[in-house]
Amino acid sequence: MRQLRYRTRLIVILSLFAIVPTALLTLLWSGTVSSALPLVSGRAAWESVASSGQRAIEAARAAPLEPSQRQRIDDHERELRTSLEQARRYSFIAGRSVRLVLAVALLALIVFGVIASRVAGHLSRQMSRPLDEIVRWTAMIGRGERLPEPAVQPARGAPEFATLRARMRDMAGEIEAGRQRVAEAERLAAYRESARRVAHELKNPLTPIRFALARLRRDAPHGLSDMIDVLETETRRLERIAKSFAEFGRLPDGPASEIDVGELARYSAAATVPPGIELDVQVEDGLPRLTGHHDALAGALSNVVLNAVDACDGKGRIVVSATRAMLGGRDAVRIEVSDDGDGMEPGTLAHIWEPYTTHKPGGTGLGLAIARQAVLAHDGTVEADSALGTGTRIRFILPARPVTTKGVDGNGS
């Protein structure tokens, strides 16, 4: 048997709660009135009184009476007949009134039933519509679909439903963020495994190639020196690519150490920014120290500064700053690298952290991906702002507390 909809069941239940007591009370009232009216008329009592009074009058008339006494007996007999007639009329009216009472009771029952059904329908709509919406939202969340945008006009229903909708939106956002983190973790794990294999495959032939080039450099005729130079240059480029792939293919390892963020920012900036580009390093006094892997974070910052140098194209200004911040309610350090280069379009900015994304000739597209991997492994966050013609700003926020190195496969994704 097909089950009724929730709203239909709710209307039936609310209607029964209103109509059944009303019907019982109406029937009880009409029955009581119908039974009481004949009793109130007193017809039976008056007829009994009239019968006994008539016998008394007849007995009194049989006795010798004076004219005045006989007159009083006649007056009494007339009053008795009049009262009996009034009682019979009232009894007749009461008998007919029972039908009227029943009709009024039936009409009242219908009116109360209509009112109860309207009230039940209103209440059921106020309850069933938000519940149906929430049930529909749960199905959408299960399928990974986006929830409808909040309406301009507030939805009808109790305030508790508005709170429930807001909580469900928050929950849906957290679930979607978790799905994205899991998907990203799986994707980056695949990228790292591919990078590890590529690095391994590149490194294997590079060693004999270097030995062969050294022998060629020693034994080859002078006319082949230019060709050997080209081979050595390309071999070094392959070594750099293999190193980048190997670095991306592994997470920071080894024991963690205390890191002076100010010194890290000064050294990385000074070692990376060439002459001709204005460099401004701003370090806030009294920064908390970090505990982590110095080489991984230094490499991450150097990769970002190198990108800023490429964006400046030999001129311009780069600002590297380190300031206090908060992350998850804890003390943290914010490291920012900004340049006044050409900037990026929003479509390009959205993919800068993805592996193998590059716009530089000969680039591997792993610099920012490696930087992000190192920051996430230290429980930090990465952000980027850019606009065409105004430059780019990259921001790291790292918690100032001991960390257990973990990759984007785990909670740090």
N, C-alpha and C positions, 0 to 999 in steps of 0.2 A: 504494500500500500504506500502510495506516494505521501511523503511527509509535507505538511503545510509549511508555508514560508514563516519565518520568524515573526514578521510583522502581522500576518494573519493570525497566528497563534496568540500574539500579544493583544490584538484587538478583541479576540474571543474571550480571553481570560479577563481583561479589564471590563469588558461589557458584562460578563457573568458576575463579576464582583459587584457591579453597580445594579444590574437589572434584577438578579435573583433576590437580594434583600428587599429591593423596592417592591417586587411582585409579592413577596410573602407579607410584607407590612400592609400593602394595599388590600390583599385578600383578607388578612386578619381584620383590618379596619372595616371593610365592607361587610364581612360576616358578623362582626360585633354590632355594627349599626343596624343591620337587617334583623338581627335577633332582638336587639334592644327596643326598636321602635314599637313592635306589637305589645311589648311589656309596658312601655311608657304610656300607651293609650289607655290601659286599665279597663278594657272592654269586658273581660271576664269578671272582674271584680264588680263592676257596675251592674252587670246583668245579675249577678248573685245578690247584690244589694237590692236591686229592683224587684227580684222575685220574692225575697223575704219581706221587703217593705210592702209589696202588694198584698201578701197574706196578712200582714199586720193591719193594713188599712181595712181589708175586708172584715177582719175580726172586730176592729173598732166600730165599724158601721153597723155591725149586728147588735151592738149594745145601744141602749137608749142614750142619745146625745142631745145636747142643747144645740140650737142653731149656730152659735158662735164656734162651738167645738167641731161641728160638722164642716163649717166653713174652713177651719184650719186644716182638717183632714183632707179636704179637697185641694187646698193650696199645696199641701205637702205632696199629694199624689201628682199634681202638675209639675212641681219641681223635680220629682223623682223621674217622671217621664222625660222631661227636658234634658236632665243630666244623662239619662240613658241614651237619648237620641244623639247628644253631643259625643258621647263615648263611642257610639257606633260610627259616626261620621269620622272621628279622628282615627279610629281603627281602619276604616276604609282608606283614608288618605295614607296612613302608615303602610298599609299593604301595597299600595301603588308606589310609595316612595322607595321601597326596597329595590325596585327595578331601576329607579333613577339613581340611587346610590351605587348600584352595580355598574351602571353606564358611566357615571362619573369616575368610579374607581378604574374601569377599563380605559377611559380616556386619559386619566392621570398616569396609568401604567405605560400607555403608548408614548405620552409626552416625556416621561422620565426615561423611557427606553431610548427615544431619539436623542435626548440630551446626553445620556450615558454613552451612546454609540459615538456621538460627535466628540465628546471628551476623550473616549478611549482611542478614537482614530487620531486625534491630535497628539495624545501622549505617545501612542505607538510610533507616529512619524518622528516625534522628537527623539525617540530612543532607537528606533530601527534604522533610520537613515544614517546617523553617525556610525552605528555598528556595522551596517552594510558597507559603508565607506572604509572603515577600518579593516574589515575582512578582505575587501578588495585590495587595500594597500598591502596587507600581509602577503597576498598572492603576488603582487607586483615586486615586493622585496625579494620573495623567494625566486622569482624569475630574473632578478637583477635589473629590473626596469626602474626608471626614474619616477619618483612620486610627482603628482601634479603640483604645479606652482601654487603657493597660497593665494586665495582669492582676495580681490580688493575689499569686498564686503565680507565681514566675518560670517563664518558658517553658522547656521542655526543649531540649537541644541544647548545642553547644559554646559557651563564653563568647564566642567571636568573633561568633556570631550575635546575642547580646544587644547587643554593641557596634554591630553593623550595624543592628539595629532602632533603637537610640537615634539613630544618625546619620541614618537614614531619617526618623525623626520630626522631627529638627531640620531636615532638608532640606525635608520637607513643610511645616513651619511657615514656613520662609523663602520657599518657593514661594507659599504662600497669602498671606503678607504682600506679596510682590511683585505677585500678582494683585490684591489689594485696593488697593495703591498705584496700579497701572495703571488699575483701574476708577475709583478716586477721581479720578485725574488727568483721565481722560476726562470724568467727570461735572462736575468743577469747571471744566474748559475750556468745556464746554457752558454752565454757569451764567454764566461770565464773558462769553462771547459774547452770551448773552441779556441780561445786565445792561448790556453796552456798547450793544447796540441799543436797549434800553429808555431808557437815559440819553440817547442821541442823539435818540430820538423825543420825549422829554419836553422836552429843551432847545430844540428847534426852535420850538415854539409859545410857550414861556415868555417869550421876548424881546418879541414883539409884544403878548403879554398884559400885560406890565409897562408898555409904552408906552401901551396902551389904558387901563389903570387910572390911570396918571398923568394922562391927558387927562380921564378921567371925574372924578377927584378935583378937577381944576381947573374943569371946566365943568358938572358935574352939580349939580342942586339939593341943598340942605342935607338934605332928607329921605332922600336916597339914600346918605348918608355911612355909615350902619351896614352897608348891603349892600356898599359898596365896601370897608369894613374887613374884612368876611368874605372877600371875593374876594382881598384882599391877603394875609390870613392863610393861606388855602388855597394861594395862589400860592407863598408862602414855603415852605410845607410840601412842595409839589411840587418846589421847587428843592432842598430838603434831600434828598428822595428821589432826585432825579436825580443829586445829588452823591454820595450813597451808592452808587448803581448805577454811576456812572462810576468811583468809587474801587475798587469790587470788580472792575470790568471790566478793570483794568490792574494790572500788577505794579509794584513799586518800580523807578524808573528814575533815571537821572542818576548823577553820580559819587558814590562812597561817601566817607564822612568818619569821623573819629574821634569816638566817642560816649562821654561820661561818663555811665555808667549811674546813678550816684547822683544827679547833677543831673537826669537824665531822670525818675527816679522822683519826686523832690521836686517838680519843676515840674508834671508831669502830675497828681499827686495834689492839689496845692494848687489848681490851676486847675479841677479837676473836682468836688471834694467841696464841697458847699454848707455854710453854717453850720447848726448843729443836729445834725450827724453828727460824732461823734468820729473824728479822723484821727490815726493813728500811723504815721509813716514811719521805717523802720529800715534804715539803710544801713551795711553792713560797711565798715570802713576798708581802704584799699588795694586796692579792687576793680580788676581789670584792665579796661582800656578795650576797647570794641568798635569794629570798623570796619564801617560799614554806612550805611543811609539813615535819618537822624535823624527826619525827618517821618513815615515809615512806621511806625517803632517807637513814636514818640510817639503817633501815632493809634491803634495797636494797644493800648497801655497805657491810653489815655484811654477807649477803648471798653469795656475790661474794668472800669475804675473806675466808669464810668457805669452798667454793669450792677449793680455792687455798691451804688451809690447807690440805684438803683431797688429793689433787694432790701431795703434798710434802711427804705424808705418814710418818710424824713424823720427817723429816729431810729436809734440803734444805733452801732456802731463798725466802722471800716474800717482794716485794717492793710495797708500797702504796704511790702514788704521787698525788699532787694537783697543777695544774699550770694554767696560763692564757690561754685562747683560744678565738676563734671567732666562732660564729654560726649564720648563716643567716645575716651576716653583723653587728652583735651585740656582745658586750662583753660577754664572757662566761667563765666557769671554766671546766677544764678537770680533771677528777679523773680516775687514772689508777691503776689497781691491776695486778701485774705480778708475776709469780712463775717460778721456774726452775724444775718443775715436769716432768712427762713423756710426757705431751702434748697430743694432739688429732689428729686423722686422719681428712682429709677434710670432709669426709662423716659425721662424728660425729659432727664436728664443725658447720656444716650447720643447725643442729637441736637443738643446746643447749638452744635456747630461747623458744622452744616449750613446752607447759605444758605437764606434765606426762612423760618427757624424763629424765631418770636417769640411771646411771650405778653403783649406790651405793646400797648395800643391805639395805632394809628397807626404802629407800628414796622415796619421793613422786614425785620428778621431777618437783616441783613447785618453787624451790628457785630462779633460774635465770628468770623464767617466772614472778614471783612476782617483782623481781628487775627491769626487763625491763618495766613492767606495771607502776611501780612507776616513772621511769625516763621519759617515754613517757607522763605520766600525768603532768609532769612539763615542757613539750615542749622540752625535751632533746632528745639525740640520744644515741644508744648503739652500740658498735662494739666489735669484738673479733678476736684475732689472735692467732694461735697455730700451732705447728708442732711437730711431734713425736720426742722426745729426747731433745727438746729445751724449753719446757714449754708453758705456756698460758698467754696471756695478755688480760684483759677485760678493756674496756674504756667507761666511761660515759662523755658526754659533756652536761652541763646544762647552759641555758641562765641566765645571771646575771640581771634579771629584774623581776618585779612582774608578777605572772602567775595566771590565772584562772584555777583551777583544772579541768581537763577533761580527759576522758579515751580514749582508743584506738578505741572507737566507733565513736568518732568525728574526728576533724582535727588532733588530736594528734596521730592518728593511724599510 
